[in-house]
Amino acid sequence: MNVMKGIVATAIFMAFTLLSTISVNTAYSEKVGIENSINDSNVIRTLTLPIPWGKMEADLSEEAIKIGRYDMETVKMNISYEPYFLQFFPVFAEICLIDVPPWLSVIISTPRFSLQPGEVKVVNIYLKIKEDVENGTKGHVKFEIKGKNIFLPSLLEIDSCYVSLVAIKMG
């Protein structure tokens, strides 16, 4: 019975490996001219197709925040990872700033960390005015939360998510 389970597990692993590494091998000849002679060199490219394996999720404690000229405000970001399939190993998460107004300074308390499936990580986002602008000036801050699998990262793809908030300069 155990031998049969081992054979089935091996067959499933081999099928997964075969299907997940579908590749397109393209051989082409590249002509390289050196002085008066021409050399042929064959280059083989392998393209692998990534498998969607899960998605990152995030939400903010506040969608709009008012910031005083000499104040520092904190917004909490809740980040989680939801696999599409069964997964026991963690992913590496990274918070990237995509867009920030030039008058605002944004600091992410923990920009990179590991995250277990279903775990929620709370990250503090600190906002401070760095240039004096008119009261009521609004700016959009946009974040991208990326995930990378620690097991076969180039093959098992994690979908990113985006969150944004509005910073309003007051007083």
C-alpha positions in Angstrom: 0.0 0.0 0.0 2.8 2.4 0.9 4.6 1.5 -2.3 1.5 2.4 -4.3 1.2 5.8 -2.5 4.8 6.5 -3.3 4.3 5.6 -7.0 1.2 7.8 -7.2 3.0 10.7 -5.4 5.9 10.4 -7.8 3.6 10.3 -10.8 1.8 13.4 -9.6 5.1 15.2 -9.0 6.4 14.3 -12.4 3.2 15.4 -14.1 3.2 18.7 -12.2 6.9 19.2 -13.2 6.2 18.4 -16.8 3.2 20.6 -17.0 4.7 23.5 -15.1 7.8 23.6 -17.2 6.2 23.8 -20.5 8.8 25.5 -22.5 9.2 26.8 -26.0 12.7 26.2 -27.3 13.6 28.4 -30.1 16.8 27.9 -31.9 17.9 30.6 -34.2 21.1 31.4 -36.0 22.7 34.7 -35.4 25.1 36.1 -37.9 28.0 37.9 -36.4 30.3 39.8 -38.7 33.9 40.0 -37.6 36.1 41.9 -40.2 35.7 39.9 -43.4 34.5 36.6 -41.9 31.0 35.6 -40.7 30.5 33.3 -37.7 27.3 31.4 -37.0 26.3 30.9 -33.4 23.2 29.0 -32.3 21.4 30.4 -29.3 18.6 28.5 -27.6 16.0 30.4 -25.6 13.7 28.8 -23.1 10.5 30.5 -22.2 8.6 29.1 -19.2 5.0 29.9 -18.5 4.4 31.0 -14.9 1.5 29.5 -13.0 -0.8 31.8 -11.0 -0.4 30.5 -7.5 -1.9 33.1 -5.2 -2.7 36.8 -4.6 -1.6 39.5 -2.2 -4.3 41.5 -0.4 -4.1 44.7 1.5 -6.3 47.4 3.1 -5.6 50.6 4.9 -7.0 51.8 8.2 -7.8 55.2 6.6 -8.4 56.1 3.0 -7.8 59.8 3.5 -5.7 61.4 6.2 -5.2 65.0 7.2 -1.6 66.1 8.1 -0.5 69.2 9.9 2.6 71.1 8.8 4.8 69.8 11.7 2.9 66.6 12.4 3.6 63.0 11.6 0.6 60.8 10.9 0.5 57.0 11.0 -1.7 54.7 8.8 -1.9 51.0 9.4 -1.8 48.7 6.4 -3.1 45.1 6.8 -1.4 42.7 4.4 -2.2 39.1 3.7 -1.6 36.3 1.2 -4.2 34.0 -0.1 -3.0 31.0 -2.1 -5.2 29.7 -5.0 -4.1 26.2 -4.1 -3.0 24.4 -1.0 0.3 25.9 0.2 2.3 25.4 3.4 5.4 27.5 2.8 5.6 31.3 3.2 6.0 34.0 0.6 8.2 37.1 0.6 6.1 40.3 0.5 7.4 43.7 -0.5 5.6 47.1 -0.2 6.6 49.5 -3.0 5.7 53.2 -3.3 4.4 53.8 -6.8 3.3 57.4 -6.5 3.8 60.0 -3.9 3.4 63.8 -4.1 6.7 65.7 -4.0 5.7 67.7 -0.9 5.1 64.5 1.2 7.5 62.1 2.9 6.3 58.5 3.2 8.1 55.9 5.3 7.2 52.2 5.4 8.0 50.6 8.7 8.7 47.2 7.3 8.9 47.2 3.5 10.0 43.5 3.1 8.9 40.5 5.2 7.8 36.9 5.0 4.2 36.0 5.2 2.4 32.6 5.8 -0.8 31.8 3.9 -3.8 33.4 5.8 -1.5 35.4 8.1 -2.2 39.1 8.5 0.8 41.4 8.9 0.2 45.0 10.1 2.6 47.5 8.7 2.8 51.2 9.8 3.0 53.8 7.1 4.3 57.2 8.4 3.4 60.4 6.6 5.0 63.8 7.1 5.0 67.1 5.2 8.4 67.9 3.8 7.6 71.0 1.8 5.2 73.8 2.9 2.2 73.8 0.5 -1.1 75.6 0.7 -3.7 74.2 3.2 -6.1 71.9 1.6 -3.6 70.6 -0.9 -4.4 66.9 -1.7 -2.0 64.3 -2.9 -2.5 60.6 -3.8 -0.1 58.0 -2.4 -0.2 54.7 -4.2 1.4 51.4 -3.0 2.0 48.1 -4.8 2.2 45.0 -2.6 4.2 42.3 -4.4 4.6 38.7 -3.4 7.3 36.2 -4.4 7.1 32.5 -3.7 10.1 31.0 -1.9 9.6 27.7 -3.7 10.0 28.0 -7.5 9.6 31.8 -7.6 10.0 32.1 -11.4 7.3 29.4 -11.9 4.7 30.0 -9.2 3.5 33.6 -9.7 1.9 35.7 -7.0 -0.5 38.4 -8.1 0.2 41.9 -6.8 -2.4 44.2 -5.3 -2.6 48.0 -5.1 -3.9 50.3 -2.4 -3.9 54.1 -2.3 -4.8 56.9 0.1 -5.3 60.6 -0.1 -3.1 62.9 2.0 -4.5 66.4 2.8 -2.3 69.2 4.1 -4.0 71.0 7.0 -2.8 73.8 9.2 
